[in-house]
Amino acid sequence: MPRTFLPRILLLGALPLAALSVPTQNAPGAPANPPASSPPASKPGSRLLEYTADRILVYPRGEGRIFVLSGHAHLKEGDTHFHADRIEYDEQAKRAVAVRDPQLKNQSIGNPVVKDELHTLTADRMTLDFSSRDPAKKFVSAIGKVHFVAKPDPKAGEKAKDERSGNEILPRRVKEESVLTSDRLDYFYRSKRAVAEGNLKLVQGKRWLTGNQAIYYKRYETVVVNGNVRGEDEKGRTFAAENMKVVLNGDTETIEANRFTGTFMLEDEEETGAPVPESPEDRPMPFPGSDEAGPSPAPTPAPEAR
């Protein structure tokens, strides 16, 4: 008798890489609400990838299997959550995709969202790559109408180490959220680093930056923008540069830039277009050895007689 499909689904909870919660019909005489089983403990050198959905379909592909999660699909690794209406997970490649329906002419039906405590990422299409054994290289690739929000960190003030010097730094508490929009963004969710490209714009309050590429480092509260940088600060001052690095360190903000041009606002009592009044400093100094106090102002011509 051939194996049925149902036992394969029921055995998924025993996978070493994942914990699966699948609603099933209670057997006759079973309790109405059986206790939920705990996810299996992770093995040394591995992490659990937990996932749930309203419905699941599993079928073989090559030496692995494809898991199709539909309806409130949810993946979780560590503190990062991936939500979508529909997710395909390739067990062998260790990649998950919020898929599109080809009959809808590439309109996204996945509604993919990636969230952790301080960051929210949305886009038309997302691929999660869990294949690397290096935690810093696990990432989410987002394409199309990318919208990335970084919220202020309530834990700001905890010490971190500077990449170059190794010295301890005290991150500044950022009071406003930052919003980054682009065509494409790779989010390395374990190290909280993001690389964005294409129609890039970064907005924080009244400040904004544009450029060809932006790299965001959460650990160091640093943003690097490369190529054709343009921007405006909260006081309306505009600037441009080839590339720019903005670091929030302690209670100060440090900006480094190459090939920089900008404008500053100067405040004085002069009215635009009005002549500048003469002051003593504007008159020539007396010539050495001369008793003269300097040339006298030109006499005012007498009015013409009528």
RODO-2510 file (C-alpha; in nm, 4 decimals, decimal comma):
residues 306
     n   res          X          Y          Z
     1     m     0,0000     0,0000     0,0000
     2     p     0,1543     0,3366    -0,0982
     3     r     0,2464     0,5848     0,1742
     4     t    -0,0084     0,8541     0,2280
     5     f     0,0698     1,2234     0,2381
     6     l    -0,0745     1,2851     0,5850
     7     p     0,1910     1,0997     0,7904
     8     r     0,4676     1,3089     0,6299
     9     i     0,3019     1,6270     0,7539
    10     l     0,2531     1,4868     1,1029
    11     l     0,6225     1,4015     1,1243
    12     l     0,7410     1,7524     1,0400
    13     g     0,7514     1,8550     1,4048
    14     a     1,0472     1,6219     1,4514
    15     l     1,2691     1,8069     1,2034
    16     p     1,5955     1,9142     1,3695
    17     l     1,5906     2,2532     1,1929
    18     a     1,2362     2,3619     1,2574
    19     a     0,9311     2,3493     1,4741
    20     l     0,5985     2,3296     1,2934
    21     s     0,2499     2,3909     1,4241
    22     v    -0,0223     2,2474     1,2002
    23     p    -0,3915     2,2466     1,2990
    24     t    -0,5319     1,8935     1,2766
    25     q    -0,8711     1,7427     1,3429
    26     n    -0,9042     1,5796     1,6861
    27     a    -0,9313     1,2016     1,6841
    28     p    -1,2459     1,0454     1,8393
    29     g    -1,2200     1,0557     2,2162
    30     a    -0,9242     1,2965     2,2154
    31     p    -0,9352     1,6132     2,4322
    32     a    -1,1009     1,9116     2,2648
    33     n    -0,7915     2,1289     2,3150
    34     p    -0,4771     1,9147     2,3470
    35     p    -0,1717     2,0888     2,4922
    36     a     0,0578     2,2451     2,2324
    37     s     0,3868     2,0636     2,1897
    38     s     0,7059     2,2517     2,2576
    39     p     0,9486     2,3069     1,9686
    40     p     1,2442     2,0702     1,9682
    41     a     1,5585     2,1933     2,1382
    42     s     1,8273     2,3209     1,9016
    43     k     2,1443     2,1182     1,8630
    44     p     2,4918     2,2624     1,9239
    45     g     2,5927     2,4686     1,6200
    46     s     2,2350     2,5032     1,4945
    47     r     1,9338     2,7297     1,5464
    48     l     1,5659     2,6606     1,5264
    49     l     1,3638     2,8013     1,2383
    50     e     1,0076     2,8056     1,3643
    51     y     0,7151     2,8403     1,1264
    52     t     0,3365     2,8316     1,1371
    53     a     0,0509     2,8792     0,8898
    54     d    -0,3199     2,8107     0,8443
    55     r    -0,2431     2,5544     0,5725
    56     i     0,0658     2,3678     0,4548
    57     l     0,1595     2,1670     0,1462
    58     v     0,4799     1,9615     0,1304
    59     y     0,6233     1,7989    -0,1812
    60     p     0,9680     1,6597    -0,2802
    61     r     1,2172     1,8489    -0,4954
    62     g     1,5554     1,6950    -0,5638
    63     e     1,7002     1,5643    -0,2388
    64     g     1,4902     1,7976    -0,0263
    65     r     1,1342     1,9181     0,0111
    66     i     0,9342     2,2313    -0,0571
    67     f     0,7061     2,3645     0,2169
    68     v     0,4256     2,5904     0,0961
    69     l     0,2760     2,7879     0,3863
    70     s    -0,0536     2,9644     0,3173
    71     g    -0,2638     3,1936     0,5304
    72     h    -0,0986     3,3905     0,8118
    73     a     0,2347     3,2323     0,7198
    74     h     0,5039     3,3076     0,9752
    75     l     0,8742     3,2240     1,0048
    76     k     1,0836     3,3057     1,3107
    77     e     1,4565     3,2865     1,3745
    78     g     1,5847     3,4436     1,6920
    79     d     1,4284     3,7879     1,7323
    80     t     1,3374     3,8231     1,3629
    81     h     0,9879     3,7488     1,2287
    82     f     0,8898     3,7028     0,8645
    83     h     0,5165     3,7352     0,7843
    84     a     0,3368     3,6868     0,4521
    85     d     0,0120     3,5549     0,3078
    86     r     0,2060     3,2793     0,1317
    87     i     0,5620     3,1532     0,1770
    88     e     0,7609     2,8841    -0,0033
    89     y     1,0503     2,7337     0,1923
    90     d     1,3132     2,5224     0,0129
    91     e     1,4491     2,2808     0,2731
    92     q     1,7617     2,1894     0,0750
    93     a     1,8604     2,5430    -0,0327
    94     k     1,7489     2,6841     0,3041
    95     r     1,5692     2,9754     0,1373
    96     a     1,2204     3,1120     0,1858
    97     v     1,0339     3,3273    -0,0661
    98     a     0,7141     3,5300    -0,0469
    99     v     0,5860     3,4246    -0,3878
   100     r     0,3881     3,6023    -0,6593
   101     d     0,0984     3,4615    -0,8567
   102     p     0,1997     3,4649    -1,2286
   103     q    -0,1657     3,4997    -1,3289
   104     l    -0,1754     3,8365    -1,1531
   105     k     0,0969     3,9717    -1,3841
   106     n     0,3659     3,9883    -1,1160
   107     q     0,1518     4,1678    -0,8608
   108     s     0,2643     4,0559    -0,5177
   109     i     0,0202     3,8463    -0,3191
   110     g     0,2692     3,7707    -0,0466
   111     n     0,2473     4,1017     0,1432
   112     p     0,5861     4,0163     0,2973
   113     v     0,6968     4,1867     0,6176
   114     v     1,0158     4,1351     0,8194
   115     k     1,0179     4,2667     1,1749
   116     d     1,2347     4,2680     1,4816
   117     e     1,2276     4,4865     1,7902
   118     l     1,3511     4,8043     1,6159
   119     h     1,3168     4,7429     1,2408
   120     t     1,0334     4,6840     0,9941
   121     l     1,0944     4,5954     0,6291
   122     t     0,8308     4,5676     0,3555
   123     a     0,8672     4,5163    -0,0204
   124     d     0,7004     4,3600    -0,3229
   125     r     0,9099     4,0446    -0,2993
   126     m     1,1431     3,8992    -0,0377
   127     t     1,3826     3,6068    -0,0179
   128     l     1,5249     3,4860     0,3130
   129     d     1,8616     3,3137     0,2851
   130     f     1,9430     3,0854     0,5792
   131     s     2,2127     2,8879     0,3949
   132     s     2,5248     3,0452     0,5457
   133     r     2,6645     2,9010     0,8672
   134     d     2,8021     3,2474     0,9434
   135     p     2,5284     3,4366     1,1345
   136     a     2,6505     3,7714     0,9990
   137     k     2,5822     3,6546     0,6401
   138     k     2,2193     3,5480     0,6872
   139     f     2,0058     3,8044     0,5138
   140     v     1,6725     3,9058     0,3642
   141     s     1,6757     4,0274     0,0041
   142     a     1,3903     4,2725    -0,0628
   143     i     1,3046     4,3947    -0,4140
   144     g     1,0516     4,6508    -0,5335
   145     k     0,9009     4,9407    -0,3353
   146     v     1,1303     4,8763    -0,0415
   147     h     1,0339     5,0533     0,2820
   148     f     1,2687     5,0112     0,5800
   149     v     1,1963     5,1743     0,9170
   150     a     1,4495     5,1964     1,2022
   151     k     1,2984     5,3007     1,5355
   152     p     1,4793     5,4711     1,8244
   153     d     1,6490     5,2207     2,0524
   154     p     1,5059     5,2279     2,4076
   155     k     1,8220     5,0496     2,5239
   156     a     2,0499     5,3242     2,3910
   157     g     2,3285     5,3991     2,6333
   158     e     2,4697     5,0479     2,6502
   159     k     2,8363     5,0370     2,5582
   160     a     2,9650     4,8978     2,2281
   161     k     3,3121     4,8788     2,0714
   162     d     3,4347     5,0935     1,7845
   163     e     3,5311     4,8850     1,4784
   164     r     3,8651     5,0594     1,4162
   165     s     4,0012     5,1577     1,7568
   166     g     3,8412     4,8888     1,9718
   167     n     3,7501     5,1585     2,2229
   168     e     3,4184     5,1477     2,4026
   169     i     3,1606     5,3945     2,2765
   170     l     2,8329     5,5123     2,4219
   171     p     2,5701     5,5221     2,1477
   172     r     2,3577     5,8334     2,1298
   173     r     1,9861     5,7954     2,1846
   174     v     1,8208     5,8713     1,8522
   175     k     1,4831     6,0335     1,9188
   176     e     1,3311     6,0087     1,5700
   177     e     1,2764     5,7065     1,3531
   178     s     1,4562     5,6823     1,0190
   179     v     1,2764     5,5757     0,7017
   180     l     1,4720     5,4403     0,4051
   181     t     1,3081     5,3761     0,0672
   182     s     1,4765     5,2139    -0,2343
   183     d     1,4376     4,9644    -0,5179
   184     r     1,6418     4,6928    -0,3469
   185     l     1,7673     4,6237     0,0046
   186     d     1,9617     4,3394     0,1645
   187     y     1,9002     4,3197     0,5391
   188     f     2,1485     4,1140     0,7416
   189     y     1,9047     4,0533     1,0242
   190     r     2,1439     3,8921     1,2733
   191     s     2,3985     4,1774     1,2687
   192     k     2,1310     4,4440     1,1981
   193     r     2,3036     4,5791     0,8874
   194     a     2,1250     4,6948     0,5710
   195     v     2,2540     4,7731     0,2192
   196     a     2,0138     4,9644    -0,0085
   197     e     2,0407     5,0695    -0,3740
   198     g     1,8265     5,2279    -0,6461
   199     n     1,6119     5,5430    -0,6086
   200     l     1,7450     5,5726    -0,2580
   201     k     1,6104     5,8209    -0,0030
   202     l     1,6707     5,8368     0,3718
   203     v     1,4438     6,0586     0,5841
   204     q     1,4682     6,1412     0,9534
   205     g     1,2333     6,4132     1,0725
   206     k     1,2973     6,7163     0,8501
   207     r     1,6333     6,5845     0,7308
   208     w     1,6798     6,3822     0,4141
   209     l     1,9567     6,2219     0,2092
   210     t     1,9654     6,0677    -0,1371
   211     g     2,2406     5,8758    -0,3150
   212     n     2,3270     5,5661    -0,5144
   213     q     2,3863     5,3344    -0,2182
   214     a     2,3343     5,3438     0,1586
   215     i     2,4786     5,1134     0,4243
   216     y     2,3181     5,1170     0,7689
   217     y     2,5029     4,9835     1,0768
   218     k     2,2707     4,9588     1,3746
   219     r     2,5406     4,8547     1,6212
   220     y     2,7340     5,1779     1,5638
   221     e     2,4414     5,4081     1,4768
   222     t     2,6193     5,4821     1,1478
   223     v     2,4969     5,5447     0,7941
   224     v     2,7286     5,5574     0,4910
   225     v     2,5872     5,6977     0,1644
   226     n     2,7897     5,6490    -0,1532
   227     g     2,7604     5,8141    -0,4940
   228     n     2,5868     6,1365    -0,5928
   229     v     2,4917     6,2306    -0,2373
   230     r     2,2379     6,5114    -0,1963
   231     g     2,0607     6,6268     0,1165
   232     e     1,9071     6,8887     0,3392
   233     d     1,9242     6,9291     0,7164
   234     e     1,6587     7,0334     0,9670
   235     k     1,7445     7,4035     0,9144
   236     g     1,6998     7,3916     0,5373
   237     r     2,0724     7,3922     0,4576
   238     t     2,1474     7,1923     0,1437
   239     f     2,4626     6,9974     0,0606
   240     a     2,6131     6,7570    -0,1907
   241     a     2,9054     6,5136    -0,1802
   242     e     3,0599     6,2146    -0,3530
   243     n     3,0074     6,0051    -0,0400
   244     m     2,9205     6,0732     0,3217
   245     k     2,9438     5,9026     0,6606
   246     v     2,7212     6,0058     0,9507
   247     v     2,8066     5,8709     1,2972
   248     l     2,6040     5,9199     1,6141
   249     n     2,8577     5,8745     1,8905
   250     g     2,7840     5,9703     2,2495
   251     d     2,6043     6,3054     2,2476
   252     t     2,7623     6,4283     1,9256
   253     e     2,7016     6,3746     1,5557
   254     t     3,0078     6,3356     1,3335
   255     i     2,9901     6,3826     0,9567
   256     e     3,2667     6,2926     0,7118
   257     a     3,2354     6,3593     0,3389
   258     n     3,4416     6,3718     0,0187
   259     r     3,4087     6,6428    -0,2494
   260     f     3,1612     6,8276    -0,0320
   261     t     2,9696     7,1445    -0,1211
   262     g     2,7018     7,3094     0,0890
   263     t     2,5265     7,6213     0,2029
   264     f     2,5151     7,7955     0,5425
   265     m     2,2625     8,0431     0,6746
   266     l     2,4218     8,3748     0,7829
   267     e     2,2260     8,6207     0,9997
   268     d     2,3028     8,9961     1,0031
   269     e     2,1212     9,3298     0,9960
   270     e     2,1969     9,3999     0,6329
   271     e     1,9054     9,4220     0,3980
   272     t     1,9490     9,2546     0,0630
   273     g     2,0671     9,5092    -0,1957
   274     a     2,1160     9,7944     0,0591
   275     p     2,4534     9,9841     0,0595
   276     v     2,6961     9,8901     0,3363
   277     p     2,7394    10,1808     0,5852
   278     e     3,0958    10,3085     0,6362
   279     s     3,2748    10,2349     0,9623
   280     p     3,6150    10,3706     1,0908
   281     e     3,7770    10,0425     0,9951
   282     d     3,6806    10,1055     0,6323
   283     r     3,9014    10,4221     0,6052
   284     p     4,2721    10,3912     0,5012
   285     m     4,5298    10,4034     0,7830
   286     p     4,7603    10,7169     0,7982
   287     f     5,0849    10,6824     0,6015
   288     p     5,3891    10,6342     0,8359
   289     g     5,5592    10,9768     0,9193
   290     s     5,2632    11,1749     0,8026
   291     d     5,0572    11,4002     1,0291
   292     e     4,7568    11,3445     0,8127
   293     a     4,4772    11,1424     0,9581
   294     g     4,4024    11,0057     0,6203
   295     p     4,2176    11,1346     0,3189
   296     s     3,9040    11,3257     0,3827
   297     p     3,5844    11,2075     0,2268
   298     a     3,5073    11,3619    -0,1093
   299     p     3,3160    11,6924    -0,0678
   300     t     2,9527    11,6874    -0,1403
   301     p     2,8838    11,8937    -0,4570
   302     a     2,6844    12,2140    -0,3998
   303     p     2,3382    12,2176    -0,5445
   304     e     2,3124    12,3923    -0,8783
   305     a     2,1654    12,7466    -0,8774
   306     r     1,8400    12,7851    -1,0560
***
